Amino acid sequence: MTTNRGRKALMLALSVAAVAGAGLVGGGAAPAAAATLNWGDCDPAVKPLPGQQCATLSVPLDYADPDGEQIGLAVARLRSTRPEARRGTLMVIPGGPGSSGVQRLGQKGAALSKEMNGAYDLVAFDPRGVGGSAKARCGFAEDDRRLVTLRSWPAADGGIGENVARSRRMAEACARNGGAMLRGLTTANQVRDLDRLRQALGERKLSAWSVSYGTYVAAVYAQKFPGRTDRWVLDSSSDPDPKRVARGWLAGMARGAEDRFPDFAAWASDPERDEDGLRLAERPEDVRPLFLDLAARLDREPRASTTPGTPLTGTVLRQALQQALYSDAAFPAFARLMSQALDPAGVPVLPPELSGPMPDEAATVSVGVICNDVDWPASVPAYERAVAAERVRYPLTAGMPANITPCAFWKGGAVEKPTRITDRGPSNVLMIQNLRDPSTPHSVGMRMREAFGDRARLVSVDKGGHGVYLGNGNACGDRAVTRFLTEGVRPAEDVLCR
C-alpha cells in the first residue's frame, strides 16, 4: 500500500478531542448506538486457530445516516491466555485495499500470541467488501479481473489505448452496478468501522499492528482519534499525501522494484543455485539485462504455459517479478519460471495468482477504495506522457505504476476529502520499514515519518521484501516492535537494524 508533512510538538487540543467524539470521523452525523458482539465458534472455512472466536459487527452502511441500513463485518479474536498480564486489545490491521483481517490473524496469530505473551486480546476484522463481510460488486468482465489487467500494464510498444478502454469500461460497470455499497468502500469508513469495533469491545483505547495499506488506515485513525490510540505500530508505510493517496502508492512501486531487484540478482547468480538448477547468470549484474531481454522477447512471441488460454507474455513475466520481489521465499519459483521461459523446450508454470481472474468482489474492493478515496487526474495525454517517461526511467515496471486506472473515469470522484496526517497527537507511534521494499519503498515511507514528526520513531531494517515484523527474520526489528507493544519502550531516536 495501497498510502502530510509537518513537524511540531504534540498535544491534544480541545478541538481535536471534540472531533474525535463518539462515532464522528469527518462528518456531522449523530453517533450511532453502541454495537454488540456475540462471540462463538468460527466457520471451519475460516481455518481458525485453536481458541479463535468469531462474531459479526453491525455498522451503518452510511455514517451520515447512522440509524439507517446496517451491514455486517466479520470479526475474529484470540483472547489473552494470561488475564493477569492483559493490558488491552491489539488490532491486526491488514493491507490491501482488499485484504482480510480475519485471514491475517489466522496467518500471524500464533506467532503474534507468542510474542505478546498474554499482553493483549488479538482482534481483526474483514473490511467492507472483504472475506466474510458485506460485499460490493461492480460486475467486471472476467478478463478485466486478472491481476495483469487490474494492474495497468501498457502494451508492448508502450501504448495505453487498451488500458484507457478497459479503465473506462470498469468505471462504467461500477457506476452501473455498485450502488451505495460501492461508494461506502473508503478508508474513512474503515476507520469509522474500527472505532465502532473499539466501542463494541468495551475498550477506551486500542493498540495496533498495521501493515502496508493498513498503515494508512492506522495513520488516519491516529489523526482522527488520537486519544483512543495506545501503542501504534505502522509496518511498511507509504506516502500519506492527501493529494496523491493511492496514486502515490502505485507510483512508488517503480522505485521499489529498482531498490529490490539487486537482492534477486544476487540470489539468482549465487553458485549455490547450481545445485537446484536455478542459477540464471554468473554475475549479479547480468541478471537484469537477462530479465529485460526475456520480457521483450515474450512481448514479441508469447509462450504457451501450463494454464490453458493464459500464455506467458512479457507483461505476465513482469507482473510475476513484482509478486516475487515481495519475499525471498518467492525467488525460487520466479527463477524457475525464467528458466522455463529461456528453455526452448520448456513449458512455463504460471504462479496461481496469474493463472485466472480474481473474484468480482475482490476486484471491486481493490478498485473501489482507491477511486473513492481521492480524485485522480483525467487527462489521457498526461498519462501517455507519464508512461513514456517511466518506461525509460524504470524499465523493470515498464510504465505500469504511472498508467491510467478506472479512477480517471470514476463517477462522482472522491467520496470525501482525504485526511492530512500531522504531528499533532500523542507520541506513541512506532514505524518499521525495510530498506528495499518493492511496494512501499523506504524513501516513500519516510514521507509518513515526516508527517508524524515527533509522534513517531522509525526502525529501518537492512532487508528486502514487503512486510517486516514477524516476516523477514530480522531479530533486531522484531525485538523493537515486541518490546514497544509489550513494554511500551521505543527507541529514543530513529534506528537502523543491520
N, C-alpha and C positions, 0 to 999 in steps of 0.2 A: 500497500500500500500501500490500494489503492490507495495524507496527507494529511507576522507575527513576529515581528521582531520588536524588541523593546527590552529595556533593561532599567529597572528601578528597584526599589526595595520590596517589601511585602507588607501586607496589612489588609484586613477585611474591612472595607468601608461599609457603612450602614446601607448605602445604596446597593452594594453587591449582595449583601445579606437579604435585602428585600427582593431583589430579582430572583435569588435562589430560594424563594419561598415555596411552600409545598406545591409541587406539580407544575411550576411555571418555568418554561425554558423559551425565552424569546417570544412570548405570547401573552395575551391578557386574559386567557380563559380562567375561569374559576377552577380550583383544584378538584380533581375527581375524588370520590370516596376511596378510602384505602382498600387495596386489593387483598385477597387472602390466598393462601397456598395450601392445598390438601395433598400432602406427600404420600406417595405409595410406591409400589414396585414399578420398575421401568419396563417398557415394552422390550421383549427379547431382541427385536430388530435393532435397538439402540446399542446392543452389546455392552450392557452396563458392567461396571466394575463391582466386585463384592462390596456390599454395603451401600451402593449408589441408590438414591431415591429420585423419583421424578414427579413433576407436578405441571400444571398449566396455569400461567399467569394471564389474567384478563386485563387488557389495556384498551383505551379508546382508539378506534380507527383514526379519528381526527381529534387531537387535543384541544382544538378550538371548540369542540362540542363534546366535552368530557362525559356527559351522560347519554350520548348517542350510541351508535353501533359500537360494539365491543368485539375484539378479536383475541384469539388465544395464542400465547407464546409458550413453547416447550422449555421447561426449566429442569435442571438436574443439580444434585448436590452430593458431596461426600462429607459427612459430618465428622468433626473432630473426634478422635477416639480417646482424647485426654481432656475431658471437660475442665479439669483444674488448670490446664495450660492455655485454654482457648482465650483469644483476645478479640475475635470478631469473625467477619466473613471476608474471604478473599475471592473477588470476582475474576474469573478467567475470561478475558475478552478476546475473541478470535479475530483473524484477519479477514481478507476479502477485498471489497464487499462481497458477501455471499457465503462466507464460511460458517460452519456450525459450531456454536459454543459447546453444545452437548457432546458432539463428536470430539472436540478438542479436549474436553475434560476426560473423556474416555481414553484418549491417547496419552495424556500427560498426568492424569490424576494420581496414578500410583507413585510415580517419581516425585511429583509435587507434594503429595502427602508425606512421603519420607523426609523430604527437605524441611517441611513446615513443622513436623513432629508435634502435631496436635494444636498448633497455634491458631488455626482457622478452620471453619467450615469452608469447603471449596464449592463454589457455585458458578454455574454458567447457564446461558440461555441461547436459544436459536433466535437470531434477529428476525424481524418481519420478512416473510417470503422464504425462509430458510428451514430445511430439515422438518421438524415436527410442528413448526409454527404456521400461521395462516399464510396462504400462498397468493402471489400475484402472477398473472400470466399475460404475456404480450401476444402469444401465438406466432412465434417466429417460425419461418420455414426451416426445415431440417438443415440445409446447407448453411444457413446463417447462424446456426447454433454450434458450429465446430470451433474449436479453440483457434484454429488458424484463420477463421473469418471473423470471430469476435475480436481478435487482435487484428488491427487493420494493416496487414502486410501489403505493401504496394505490389504491383505487377513486376515481372522480371525486368522490364525496361524502366521501372520507376514510375510508371503511370498510375494514377489513382482513380481513373474513371469508374472502375468496377467497385472500388471502395465507396465512392460517392453514391452510386446507385444503391448499394447494399445499405449504407447508413440511412439514406432517405427512406428506403423500404422498411427498415426496422423501426425507425422513429414513427412512421405512419402506422405500423402494426400496434405499437404501444399506445398511440393516441386513440386508436380504434377499439382496442380490447382491454387496455389496462385499468381504466376507471380509477376510483378513489383509492383502491388498494395499491395500485402502482404509484400514485402521487404521494402515498404515505411512506414510501421507501426512501428515507433520508437519514443522514447521520443525526440530525437534530432529534428525530423521533426515536432513534436507537438510544440516544442519551436520555430522553424523557422516559422511555421504557425501562432503562437501567435504574433511574431514580424511583420509578414506581415499584420495581422489584425490591429496591432497598427498603421502601416502606413496608412491603408485604413481608419481608424478612424480619421486620421489627428492629432494624439497625439504625443507629443515629449516624454512623459513618461507615464507609466501605473502604477496604483496601483492594488493590487490583494488580493483576499482571496482564498487560495488553501486548499484542504482537501485531506488527505490520499495520494494515488499515485500522486495526483495533487501537493503535496508539493515537490515532486521530480522534476516535470515539472517546478515548480516555482523556485526551487533552481538552476536548470540548466540554466534557463533564467537569473536569477540574476548573475550567474557566467559568462555567455556569453555576456550579455548585461547590465552590472552593471549600466551604465549611463542612462539607459532607465527605471529604476525602481524608483518609488516614495515611496509609503508606502506598504510594502510587508508582508503579513500575511501567515504563514505556520501553519495549523491546523492539528495535528495528523501526525507527521513525522516519517519516518523510517530511516534506515542506508543508507547513500548515497555512501558507499564504492564502488568505481568503479569495484573492483574485484568480488563483491558479489551482485551487483544490481539485484533486483528481487529474486534471490536465497536467499539472506539475509532477504528480506521482508517475504518470505514464512517461513523461519526458525523461525522468530520472533513470529509466531503465536503459537508455542508451549509454550513459556514463557508467552505470552499474555493470553492464556487460563487459566494458573495456577494463574496469577495475578488476573484475573477477576472472576473466579468461586466462590470464597468466597462470593461475592455480591449476586449471585444467591442462594447460600446455605443459607445465612441469610434470604433472602426473602422467600424461599420455606419452611422454618421451622418456620416462624413467626406465632404466634397463630391467627393473623388476617386472615391468609389464610384458617382457618377453615370455615369461612363464605361462601367462594366460592368453597370449596372442593378441594383446590389446595395445601394444606399443605402436603408435601411429607415426613417429618420427624419431630420429636420433637426437635432435636438439629441440629444446622448448621453442626457440624462435621459428622452427619450421612448421609447427602445428597450425599456427594462424593462417599462413598462405595456403596450407593444405585444405583447411576448412573452407576458406573463401573460394578456392578454385572448385572444390567439390560442389558447393552450393550453386555456383554459377553453371556448372555442367548439368546439375539436376534441374536448374531453371530451363535449360535448353532441351534436355532429354530426361524426363521423369522416369523413375524406375518402379516397376511393379513391386508391391510389398506383399506380405502375408495377409494383409487385410484387403479383401476384395473391394474394388471400387475406390480405394484410397491409395494412390501411388505416393512414393517418396519424391517430393518436389524440393526445390531449393527452399521454398517457404516452409515446408514441413520440417526440413532439416534445421533451419534457423530457429523455429519455434521449439523444436526438441532441445536445441542447445540452451535456450532460455530456461527451460524446465530443469535441465541437468545442472546448470550453474547454481541452483538453489542449495545443493548439498553434495559434498564429496561422495556420499553413498550412491549418487546417480551417475558418477563418472564412468564406471564400467559399462553400464548399459548404453550410454551415448557413444563411447569409444567403439563398442561392438557394432552399433548402428552405422557409424562411419566406416568401419572395416567392411561390413557387408556391402555398403554402397560403393566402396572402392574396388571391391572384388567383382570382375565382370560376370562371374558365375554365382555371386551371392544373391540372396533374396532378403531384403531388409525387413526386420521385425519392428514395427512401429510401437512406441510407448502407448499404453492403454488410453491415456487421455487424448491422444491424437488419432485414435482409431475410429472414432464415431462422434456423433453430436452429443452435447450435454443436454439434460432435461430442460424443457422450456422454462420451468420455474427458476432454475439456477441461472440461466442466461438472462432472464428478466431482472433478477436482483442485481447481477453484476453491471448491467447497463443502467437500470433504473436509478440506483443510488448515485452513481457518478453524474448522471444527467440532471437529476433533481437537486443536487447539492449546490451547483454553481452554474452560471451562464458560460457557455463555450462560444468561441468565435464561429461565425457562419460563413466566412469568405472562402470559397473553394480555391481561388487562385492563391490565397495566402497559405493554405495547406499544401498546395503544389510546390510553392517555393520552399517551404519548410522541409518537406520531404526530400527535395532535390539536394538541399544543403546538408541534411542529416546523412544521406546516403554516402556522401563524400567524407564527412567528419567521423561517422560511426558506422563503418561497413558491416560490423557484426550484426547490427539490428536493422540495417537496410532501409531506414526511414520509418519503420513501423511506429516508434514512440511519438513521432511528430504528426502522424497521419490523422485524417478525418475520422470521426466516430458518429454514431447516431445522435450524439448530443448537439451536433451542429444544426440539426433539424428538429430539435426537441420542442414539442408543443407546450407553450406556457413557460418555458425556461425554468430557472431555479425556483423551487417552492418557497424558499425564504432566504434571507440574507445570511451568508456564511459567517461563522464566528471567528473573530480575531483572537488568537492566543496571545496573552500578555504576561508580564511578570508580577501582576497583582494577585496575590493569594499566598497561602502558606508554603513554606519551603519544605515540601515533602515529596518531591518527585525525583526518582532515580531513572535515568536513561541508560540503556546499554545498546551498543551498536558495533557490528563487525566492521573492520576497516575495508573489506572487499565484499560488499553485498550487491548482488546483481539486480535487486528490486528496489531497495531503499539505500542508495549509496551513502557512505559516511559523510561525504561533502554536503549532500542534500539533507541528511539528518541533522547536521549542525544548525540548520535554519530553525528546527524545532528547539534545539538547545538555546539558540539566541533569543527566540521568542519567550521562553520561560525565564531567562535571566537567572537571578539568584534563587528562584524557586526550585531549580534543578541542579543535579550533578550528573556528569556523563562518565560512564565507564566504556572506553573504546577497547575493542578486543582485536588483536592481530590475527584474525582468521578470515576465511572466506565463507560465503553462504548467506542464506536468509534465515533469520531467527537465531538468537544467541542462547538465552537461558535454557538449560537442560536440553540443548540441541546440538552443540558443536564440540562438547567435550573439553571446554576450556575451564579448568578448575578455578582460576582466578576470577573470571567473570561470574561463574555460578556462585562462588563463595560471596561475592559482593552483593548479589541480589538476595541470596538466602539470609545473609546477616542483616540486611536492611529490613526485610519482611518480618523476620523473627525477633530481632533485637532493636530495630529502629536506628541502626548505625549506618550512616552514609559516609563515603569518603569526604574529607574536608574540602577537597577540590577535585576537578576532573582528573581522571587517571587513565593510564594505558596498561592493559593486560597483554603481555607478550607470550 
